[in-house]
Amino acid sequence: MISYLIRRVVQAIVVVLMASFLVFAIMHWLPGDPILIYVTSDTYKQYTAEEIEALRHEFGLDRPVIVQYADWLGASSPGILACRSSGGPRSPRTWPEPCL
C-alpha cells in the first residue's frame, strides 16, 4: 500500500511539472516581445534602447530559458503565492519576500 501511494505521489509531481513546463513554453513562445508590450503601454514616456535593455535585464528576459523557467516555477509555488497574497499587491518588478 505504501509503495502504491509513493508511486502515485511521484506520478502527480511529474504531471504537475510537465503541465507547468507546457504552460511556461506556451507563454514563452507567444508572438511579440513582452518588454515592447510593456513599453508601448506607457504613452507618456519614450524609452531609449538602453532603457529597454535595462528593463529586459530587470525582468530577467536576458537569461537562458531554463533559468527563466526555474525562476517562474519558484515564483508560482504555493508557498510564495501565500506570502504574496498576505502582503497585499506587489509591483511586478519586485521579488516576493521569503516566508519565515
PATIMI-292701 format. One record per atom (N, C-alpha, C): residue in three letters; chain; atom name; x, y, z. Coordinates in Angstrom, 3 decimals. Layout:
N
PT    aa   ch   at          X          Y          Z
PT   ALA    A   CA          X          Y          Z
...
! end
This chain:
100
PT    aa   ch   at          X          Y          Z
PT   MET    A    N      0.817     -1.194      0.000
PT   MET    A   CA      0.000      0.000      0.000
PT   MET    A    C      0.867      1.267      0.000
PT   ILE    A    N      1.932      1.251      0.782
PT   ILE    A   CA      2.821      2.401      0.840
PT   ILE    A    C      3.496      2.628     -0.506
PT   SER    A    N      3.921      1.547     -1.161
PT   SER    A   CA      4.579      1.701     -2.457
PT   SER    A    C      3.611      2.277     -3.500
PT   TYR    A    N      2.355      1.901     -3.418
PT   TYR    A   CA      1.339      2.442     -4.324
PT   TYR    A    C      1.189      3.952     -4.110
PT   LEU    A    N      1.131      4.383     -2.862
PT   LEU    A   CA      0.997      5.805     -2.559
PT   LEU    A    C      2.224      6.588     -3.011
PT   ILE    A    N      3.398      6.023     -2.807
PT   ILE    A   CA      4.626      6.693     -3.238
PT   ILE    A    C      4.647      6.843     -4.750
PT   ARG    A    N      4.262      5.769     -5.466
PT   ARG    A   CA      4.203      5.856     -6.939
PT   ARG    A    C      3.225      6.916     -7.392
PT   ARG    A    N      2.064      6.987     -6.753
PT   ARG    A   CA      1.051      7.970     -7.154
PT   ARG    A    C      1.522      9.401     -6.880
PT   VAL    A    N      2.200      9.600     -5.767
PT   VAL    A   CA      2.711     10.933     -5.450
PT   VAL    A    C      3.785     11.330     -6.456
PT   VAL    A    N      4.683     10.415     -6.793
PT   VAL    A   CA      5.723     10.704     -7.783
PT   VAL    A    C      5.095     10.997     -9.139
PT   GLN    A    N      4.083     10.227     -9.527
PT   GLN    A   CA      3.401     10.475    -10.786
PT   GLN    A    C      2.720     11.841    -10.782
PT   ALA    A    N      2.121     12.211     -9.673
PT   ALA    A   CA      1.456     13.509     -9.583
PT   ALA    A    C      2.470     14.644     -9.715
PT   ILE    A    N      3.632     14.502     -9.095
PT   ILE    A   CA      4.672     15.523     -9.197
PT   ILE    A    C      5.150     15.654    -10.641
PT   VAL    A    N      5.336     14.522    -11.308
PT   VAL    A   CA      5.782     14.546    -12.708
PT   VAL    A    C      4.734     15.224    -13.592
PT   VAL    A    N      3.470     14.913    -13.380
PT   VAL    A   CA      2.405     15.513    -14.186
PT   VAL    A    C      2.334     17.020    -13.951
PT   VAL    A    N      2.463     17.448    -12.712
PT   VAL    A   CA      2.422     18.883    -12.410
PT   VAL    A    C      3.607     19.597    -13.053
PT   LEU    A    N      4.792     19.005    -12.974
PT   LEU    A   CA      5.959     19.619    -13.605
PT   LEU    A    C      5.814     19.677    -15.118
PT   MET    A    N      5.294     18.630    -15.719
PT   MET    A   CA      5.091     18.639    -17.174
PT   MET    A    C      4.053     19.692    -17.573
PT   ALA    A    N      2.976     19.799    -16.808
PT   ALA    A   CA      1.949     20.802    -17.110
PT   ALA    A    C      2.503     22.208    -16.938
PT   SER    A    N      3.308     22.405    -15.891
PT   SER    A   CA      3.876     23.748    -15.687
PT   SER    A    C      4.843     24.103    -16.806
PT   PHE    A    N      5.631     23.133    -17.267
PT   PHE    A   CA      6.536     23.409    -18.380
PT   PHE    A    C      5.755     23.714    -19.652
PT   LEU    A    N      4.664     23.021    -19.870
PT   LEU    A   CA      3.837     23.287    -21.045
PT   LEU    A    C      3.263     24.700    -20.996
PT   VAL    A    N      2.771     25.117    -19.842
PT   VAL    A   CA      2.233     26.474    -19.701
PT   VAL    A    C      3.332     27.508    -19.910
PT   PHE    A    N      4.519     27.275    -19.320
PT   PHE    A   CA      5.629     28.207    -19.500
PT   PHE    A    C      6.044     28.277    -20.960
PT   ALA    A    N      6.116     27.135    -21.624
PT   ALA    A   CA      6.525     27.112    -23.028
PT   ALA    A    C      5.530     27.867    -23.901
PT   ILE    A    N      4.249     27.693    -23.652
PT   ILE    A   CA      3.238     28.407    -24.431
PT   ILE    A    C      3.358     29.906    -24.192
PT   MET    A    N      3.555     30.304    -22.933
PT   MET    A   CA      3.708     31.727    -22.633
PT   MET    A    C      4.977     32.290    -23.260
PT   HIS    A    N      6.032     31.504    -23.278
PT   HIS    A   CA      7.314     31.972    -23.802
PT   HIS    A    C      7.303     32.065    -25.326
PT   TRP    A    N      6.573     31.187    -25.982
PT   TRP    A   CA      6.581     31.149    -27.442
PT   TRP    A    C      5.489     32.002    -28.081
PT   LEU    A    N      4.717     32.722    -27.287
PT   LEU    A   CA      3.720     33.609    -27.873
PT   LEU    A    C      4.426     34.692    -28.690
PT   PRO    A    N      3.813     35.116    -29.778
PT   PRO    A   CA      4.471     36.146    -30.584
PT   PRO    A    C      4.497     37.489    -29.853
PT   GLY    A    N      5.523     38.239    -30.114
PT   GLY    A   CA      5.658     39.555    -29.505
PT   GLY    A    C      6.656     39.533    -28.363
PT   ASP    A    N      7.251     40.669    -28.124
PT   ASP    A   CA      8.212     40.833    -27.047
PT   ASP    A    C      7.493     41.433    -25.840
PT   PRO    A    N      7.511     40.769    -24.688
PT   PRO    A   CA      6.791     41.313    -23.538
PT   PRO    A    C      7.307     42.691    -23.103
PT   ILE    A    N      8.581     42.943    -23.289
PT   ILE    A   CA      9.119     44.253    -22.910
PT   ILE    A    C      8.578     45.331    -23.836
PT   LEU    A    N      8.484     45.042    -25.124
PT   LEU    A   CA      7.937     46.045    -26.047
PT   LEU    A    C      6.460     46.290    -25.766
PT   ILE    A    N      5.733     45.267    -25.376
PT   ILE    A   CA      4.330     45.453    -24.995
PT   ILE    A    C      4.254     46.317    -23.740
PT   TYR    A    N      5.134     46.041    -22.779
PT   TYR    A   CA      5.173     46.826    -21.546
PT   TYR    A    C      5.533     48.279    -21.842
PT   VAL    A    N      6.488     48.482    -22.724
PT   VAL    A   CA      6.955     49.830    -23.041
PT   VAL    A    C      5.885     50.610    -23.794
PT   THR    A    N      5.196     49.980    -24.712
PT   THR    A   CA      4.196     50.704    -25.500
PT   THR    A    C      2.923     50.975    -24.706
PT   SER    A    N      2.752     50.329    -23.554
PT   SER    A   CA      1.571     50.614    -22.747
PT   SER    A    C      1.690     51.953    -22.031
PT   ASP    A    N      2.908     52.455    -21.887
PT   ASP    A   CA      3.138     53.754    -21.253
PT   ASP    A    C      3.247     54.817    -22.343
PT   THR    A    N      2.155     55.535    -22.578
PT   THR    A   CA      2.129     56.501    -23.673
PT   THR    A    C      2.785     57.822    -23.314
PT   TYR    A    N      3.125     58.018    -22.050
PT   TYR    A   CA      3.680     59.298    -21.626
PT   TYR    A    C      5.196     59.335    -21.642
PT   LYS    A    N      5.843     58.195    -21.826
PT   LYS    A   CA      7.295     58.184    -21.774
PT   LYS    A    C      7.839     57.470    -22.998
PT   GLN    A    N      8.861     58.015    -23.565
PT   GLN    A   CA      9.574     57.386    -24.669
PT   GLN    A    C     10.811     56.695    -24.100
PT   TYR    A    N     10.985     55.441    -24.403
PT   TYR    A   CA     12.105     54.669    -23.880
PT   TYR    A    C     13.219     54.596    -24.915
PT   THR    A    N     14.445     54.702    -24.447
PT   THR    A   CA     15.601     54.534    -25.322
PT   THR    A    C     15.948     53.050    -25.397
PT   ALA    A    N     16.831     52.707    -26.312
PT   ALA    A   CA     17.247     51.305    -26.458
PT   ALA    A    C     17.949     50.811    -25.195
PT   GLU    A    N     18.700     51.696    -24.541
PT   GLU    A   CA     19.396     51.308    -23.310
PT   GLU    A    C     18.398     51.032    -22.193
PT   GLU    A    N     17.349     51.841    -22.113
PT   GLU    A   CA     16.324     51.623    -21.089
PT   GLU    A    C     15.561     50.326    -21.341
PT   ILE    A    N     15.316     50.014    -22.608
PT   ILE    A   CA     14.631     48.764    -22.938
PT   ILE    A    C     15.501     47.575    -22.553
PT   GLU    A    N     16.792     47.655    -22.827
PT   GLU    A   CA     17.703     46.571    -22.421
PT   GLU    A    C     17.780     46.460    -20.904
PT   ALA    A    N     17.748     47.596    -20.206
PT   ALA    A   CA     17.760     47.563    -18.742
PT   ALA    A    C     16.495     46.902    -18.202
PT   LEU    A    N     15.350     47.189    -18.822
PT   LEU    A   CA     14.104     46.531    -18.424
PT   LEU    A    C     14.158     45.035    -18.695
PT   ARG    A    N     14.711     44.671    -19.843
PT   ARG    A   CA     14.844     43.256    -20.186
PT   ARG    A    C     15.711     42.540    -19.142
PT   HIS    A    N     16.775     43.206    -18.704
PT   HIS    A   CA     17.638     42.629    -17.665
PT   HIS    A    C     16.918     42.591    -16.315
PT   GLU    A    N     16.171     43.650    -16.001
PT   GLU    A   CA     15.462     43.727    -14.723
PT   GLU    A    C     14.409     42.632    -14.602
PT   PHE    A    N     13.702     42.347    -15.685
PT   PHE    A   CA     12.687     41.299    -15.665
PT   PHE    A    C     13.278     39.907    -15.881
PT   GLY    A    N     14.569     39.824    -16.185
PT   GLY    A   CA     15.221     38.530    -16.336
PT   GLY    A    C     15.028     37.886    -17.689
PT   LEU    A    N     14.628     38.648    -18.684
PT   LEU    A   CA     14.377     38.082    -20.009
PT   LEU    A    C     15.649     37.917    -20.827
PT   ASP    A    N     16.777     38.366    -20.299
PT   ASP    A   CA     18.046     38.190    -20.990
PT   ASP    A    C     18.779     36.937    -20.520
PT   ARG    A    N     18.193     36.211    -19.584
PT   ARG    A   CA     18.823     34.989    -19.076
PT   ARG    A    C     18.378     33.781    -19.901
PT   PRO    A    N     19.070     32.651    -19.769
PT   PRO    A   CA     18.667     31.448    -20.508
PT   PRO    A    C     17.250     31.005    -20.127
PT   VAL    A    N     16.604     30.322    -21.051
PT   VAL    A   CA     15.215     29.918    -20.868
PT   VAL    A    C     15.061     29.001    -19.655
PT   ILE    A    N     15.994     28.105    -19.428
PT   ILE    A   CA     15.870     27.180    -18.307
PT   ILE    A    C     15.948     27.928    -16.978
PT   VAL    A    N     16.744     28.991    -16.915
PT   VAL    A   CA     16.820     29.802    -15.696
PT   VAL    A    C     15.515     30.582    -15.516
PT   GLN    A    N     14.964     31.097    -16.610
PT   GLN    A   CA     13.672     31.781    -16.539
PT   GLN    A    C     12.592     30.825    -16.051
PT   TYR    A    N     12.618     29.580    -16.537
PT   TYR    A   CA     11.634     28.589    -16.103
PT   TYR    A    C     11.791     28.283    -14.619
PT   ALA    A    N     13.016     28.126    -14.158
PT   ALA    A   CA     13.240     27.836    -12.734
PT   ALA    A    C     12.748     28.992    -11.867
PT   ASP    A    N     13.004     30.231    -12.285
PT   ASP    A   CA     12.508     31.383    -11.536
PT   ASP    A    C     10.986     31.439    -11.559
PT   TRP    A    N     10.419     31.187    -12.723
PT   TRP    A   CA      8.957     31.206    -12.857
PT   TRP    A    C      8.325     30.114    -12.010
PT   LEU    A    N      8.921     28.940    -12.012
PT   LEU    A   CA      8.394     27.831    -11.224
PT   LEU    A    C      8.502     28.137     -9.735
PT   GLY    A    N      9.616     28.720     -9.328
PT   GLY    A   CA      9.770     29.072     -7.923
PT   GLY    A    C      8.798     30.159     -7.489
PT   ALA    A    N      8.548     31.118     -8.375
PT   ALA    A   CA      7.630     32.203     -8.033
PT   ALA    A    C      6.174     31.762     -8.051
PT   SER    A    N      5.879     30.662     -8.720
PT   SER    A   CA      4.492     30.213     -8.788
PT   SER    A    C      4.194     29.069     -7.827
PT   SER    A    N      5.119     28.785     -6.928
PT   SER    A   CA      4.862     27.719     -5.953
PT   SER    A    C      3.859     28.207     -4.912
PT   PRO    A    N      3.107     27.312     -4.312
PT   PRO    A   CA      2.056     27.723     -3.367
PT   PRO    A    C      2.572     28.522     -2.177
PT   GLY    A    N      3.755     28.231     -1.675
PT   GLY    A   CA      4.281     28.982     -0.533
PT   GLY    A    C      4.516     30.433     -0.868
PT   ILE    A    N      5.043     30.690     -2.044
PT   ILE    A   CA      5.293     32.062     -2.469
PT   ILE    A    C      3.970     32.791     -2.696
PT   LEU    A    N      3.004     32.109     -3.297
PT   LEU    A   CA      1.718     32.750     -3.540
PT   LEU    A    C      1.025     33.091     -2.240
PT   ALA    A    N      1.159     32.238     -1.230
PT   ALA    A   CA      0.536     32.523      0.056
PT   ALA    A    C      1.159     33.761      0.684
PT   CYS    A    N      2.461     33.895      0.604
PT   CYS    A   CA      3.122     35.085      1.155
PT   CYS    A    C      2.741     36.315      0.363
PT   ARG    A    N      2.692     36.198     -0.946
PT   ARG    A   CA      2.388     37.340     -1.789
PT   ARG    A    C      0.964     37.825     -1.536
PT   SER    A    N      0.015     36.897     -1.367
PT   SER    A   CA     -1.363     37.311     -1.175
PT   SER    A    C     -1.572     37.913      0.207
PT   SER    A    N     -0.764     37.517      1.190
PT   SER    A   CA     -0.940     38.080      2.513
PT   SER    A    C     -0.316     39.457      2.640
PT   GLY    A    N      0.624     39.793      1.771
PT   GLY    A   CA      1.308     41.072      1.863
PT   GLY    A    C      0.690     42.169      1.021
PT   GLY    A    N     -0.387     41.902      0.357
PT   GLY    A   CA     -1.007     42.909     -0.485
PT   GLY    A    C     -0.414     42.894     -1.887
PT   PRO    A    N     -0.903     43.763     -2.752
PT   PRO    A   CA     -0.409     43.770     -4.128
PT   PRO    A    C      1.041     44.243     -4.194
PT   ARG    A    N      1.783     43.633     -5.091
PT   ARG    A   CA      3.186     43.992     -5.265
PT   ARG    A    C      3.416     44.399     -6.713
PT   SER    A    N      4.436     45.156     -6.895
PT   SER    A   CA      4.840     45.540     -8.239
PT   SER    A    C      5.435     44.319     -8.935
PT   PRO    A    N      5.244     44.161    -10.245
PT   PRO    A   CA      5.836     43.004    -10.926
PT   PRO    A    C      7.360     43.060    -10.955
PT   ARG    A    N      7.952     44.188    -10.618
PT   ARG    A   CA      9.403     44.320    -10.643
PT   ARG    A    C     10.051     43.837     -9.350
PT   THR    A    N      9.287     43.649     -8.285
PT   THR    A   CA      9.883     43.259     -7.011
PT   THR    A    C      9.774     41.762     -6.822
PT   TRP    A    N     10.797     41.188     -6.214
PT   TRP    A   CA     10.768     39.770     -5.894
PT   TRP    A    C      9.974     39.577     -4.625
PT   PRO    A    N      9.232     38.473     -4.531
PT   PRO    A   CA      8.482     38.231     -3.297
PT   PRO    A    C      9.436     37.956     -2.143
PT   GLU    A    N      9.036     38.394     -0.973
PT   GLU    A   CA      9.848     38.158      0.208
PT   GLU    A    C      9.645     36.721      0.676
PT   PRO    A    N     10.680     36.082      1.210
PT   PRO    A   CA     10.533     34.699      1.643
PT   PRO    A    C      9.618     34.590      2.856
PT   CYS    A    N      8.919     33.473      2.932
PT   CYS    A   CA      8.059     33.205      4.080
PT   CYS    A    C      8.922     32.695      5.225
PT   LEU    A    N      8.818     33.306      6.350
PT   LEU    A   CA      9.575     32.845      7.516
PT   LEU    A    C      8.639     32.534      8.648
! end
